[in-house]
Amino acid sequence: MPANVEIKARVRDLDQLVRNAERLSGSPGTVILQTDTFFPVPHGRLKLRDLQQCFSLQDGRGQLVFYDRPDAEGPKLSRYTISHTDDPAGLLAALSQALGVQGTVKKERHLYLVGQTRVHVDCVEGLGNFMELEVVLQPEQSLQEGEEVARQLMTELGVQQEDLLSGAYLDLLLAGGQNSP
């Protein structure tokens, strides 16, 4: 199962974060509109992501994503499996009937690639602006090496330790917008 080291944080200064991400990535990034529907499962998280990439629409495309990670602040190991679908609406109907729906998260994501790291600057409907780092671990890389990459990027992007969050956007929405434990 692939793995990455993740960091999630609230954004204090959106303009500065975007400037830093553009400078580090050498690009203006890619805008992606996402609707994530979460389903109750015995462990980990299961979501269906409906994707639409601005300027080159990907209508009718999605991803079923299972991931498992601790709900802790700072760098954390996340293991995940992604299955692509050309019929997210049909899959949503089937999974909703079979499992029920835990909740939905809508966001506009700006994706920047910095080395082996995906830098996400997210505007989440009902919550505000956030930043996520996903350091995609290479097979030979240790968790500690991934954490070092994440912490270094966090510093270069101007993210403060007190801005770090635990949990998922869904947790924040279900808690009324507050950081959940």
C-alpha positions in Angstrom: 0.0 0.0 0.0 1.5 3.4 -0.9 2.3 5.8 1.9 3.0 9.5 2.5 3.7 11.8 5.3 1.0 14.4 5.8 0.7 17.8 7.5 -2.5 19.8 7.7 -2.7 23.4 8.9 -4.9 26.5 9.0 -3.7 29.3 6.7 -2.9 32.6 8.4 -1.9 34.6 5.3 -3.3 33.1 2.1 -1.5 35.4 -0.3 1.9 34.8 1.3 1.4 31.0 1.3 0.4 31.0 -2.4 3.5 33.1 -3.3 5.7 30.7 -1.3 4.1 27.7 -3.0 4.4 29.2 -6.5 8.1 30.1 -5.8 9.0 26.6 -4.5 7.1 24.7 -7.2 8.1 27.1 -10.1 4.5 27.1 -11.3 1.1 28.8 -10.7 -0.3 25.4 -9.7 -3.4 23.6 -10.9 -6.9 24.4 -9.7 -9.1 21.4 -8.9 -12.7 21.4 -7.7 -13.4 18.4 -5.5 -16.4 17.0 -3.8 -15.5 14.3 -1.3 -18.3 12.0 0.0 -17.2 10.0 3.1 -18.7 6.6 4.0 -18.7 5.0 7.5 -16.2 2.1 7.7 -14.9 0.0 10.6 -11.4 1.5 10.4 -9.6 4.2 8.4 -11.6 6.5 6.0 -13.3 5.8 2.7 -14.3 8.6 0.4 -15.4 9.0 -3.1 -13.8 12.1 -4.8 -15.6 13.7 -7.7 -13.1 15.7 -9.6 -13.2 18.7 -11.9 -10.0 20.3 -13.0 -10.4 23.9 -14.1 -9.3 24.7 -17.7 -9.4 21.1 -18.7 -12.6 19.7 -17.4 -12.6 16.1 -16.2 -16.3 15.7 -16.0 -17.4 12.2 -15.1 -14.1 11.2 -13.4 -13.5 10.3 -9.8 -11.5 8.4 -7.3 -12.5 6.0 -4.6 -9.9 6.5 -1.8 -9.3 4.5 1.3 -6.8 5.8 3.8 -5.6 5.1 7.3 -3.7 7.7 9.4 -3.6 8.8 13.0 -5.6 11.9 13.9 -2.6 13.8 15.3 -1.1 17.2 14.7 2.2 17.5 12.8 3.7 14.9 10.4 1.9 11.6 10.3 2.1 8.5 8.2 -0.9 7.9 5.9 -1.3 4.6 4.0 -3.8 4.8 1.1 -5.3 3.0 -1.9 -6.8 4.8 -4.8 -9.2 3.3 -7.4 -10.1 5.5 -10.4 -13.7 5.6 -11.8 -15.4 7.1 -14.8 -18.7 6.9 -13.1 -18.5 8.6 -9.7 -22.3 9.3 -9.7 -23.1 5.6 -10.1 -20.5 4.6 -7.5 -21.9 7.2 -5.1 -25.4 5.9 -5.5 -24.3 2.3 -4.8 -22.0 3.1 -1.9 -24.6 5.4 -0.3 -27.2 2.7 -0.4 -24.8 0.0 0.9 -23.0 2.0 3.6 -24.8 5.3 4.2 -23.1 8.7 4.0 -21.0 10.1 6.8 -20.6 13.5 5.3 -19.5 15.6 2.3 -16.6 18.0 1.9 -16.5 20.5 -1.0 -13.3 22.4 -1.8 -11.3 24.3 -4.3 -7.8 22.9 -4.3 -4.7 24.6 -5.7 -2.1 21.9 -6.3 1.6 22.6 -6.3 4.3 20.0 -6.8 7.5 20.6 -4.9 10.0 17.6 -5.4 8.2 14.6 -4.0 5.6 16.6 -2.2 2.1 17.6 -3.2 1.3 21.0 -1.6 -2.4 21.6 -1.4 -3.9 25.1 -0.7 -7.5 24.4 -0.1 -10.6 26.6 0.3 -13.0 24.4 2.1 -16.7 25.3 1.9 -17.9 26.1 5.4 -14.4 26.1 7.0 -12.1 28.5 5.2 -8.4 28.2 4.0 -6.1 25.3 4.8 -2.8 23.9 3.6 -1.9 20.2 3.3 1.5 18.7 2.5 1.7 15.1 1.2 5.3 13.9 1.1 5.0 10.8 -1.2 7.4 8.3 0.3 9.7 6.4 -2.0 10.1 2.6 -1.3 13.5 3.2 0.2 12.6 6.2 2.3 11.9 6.0 6.1 9.1 7.7 7.9 11.7 9.9 9.6 13.1 11.1 6.2 9.5 11.9 5.1 8.9 13.9 8.3 12.1 15.9 7.7 11.0 16.8 4.2 7.6 17.8 5.6 9.0 19.9 8.4 11.5 21.7 6.1 8.7 22.5 3.6 6.4 23.7 6.4 9.2 26.2 7.4 9.7 27.3 3.8 6.0 27.9 3.3 5.7 29.9 6.5 3.5 27.5 8.4 3.7 27.8 12.2 3.5 24.8 14.6 0.4 26.3 16.3 -1.5 26.2 13.0 -1.2 22.4 12.7 -4.4 20.4 12.8 -5.4 16.8 13.4 -8.1 14.9 11.7 -9.8 15.5 8.4 -11.9 18.3 7.0 -14.9 16.2 7.6 -14.1 16.1 11.3 -13.9 19.9 11.4 -17.2 20.2 9.6 -18.9 17.7 11.9 -17.4 19.6 15.0 -18.8 22.9 13.7 -15.6 24.2 12.3 -13.4 23.6 15.3 -10.2 21.5 15.4 -11.1 18.0 16.6 -8.8 15.9 18.7 
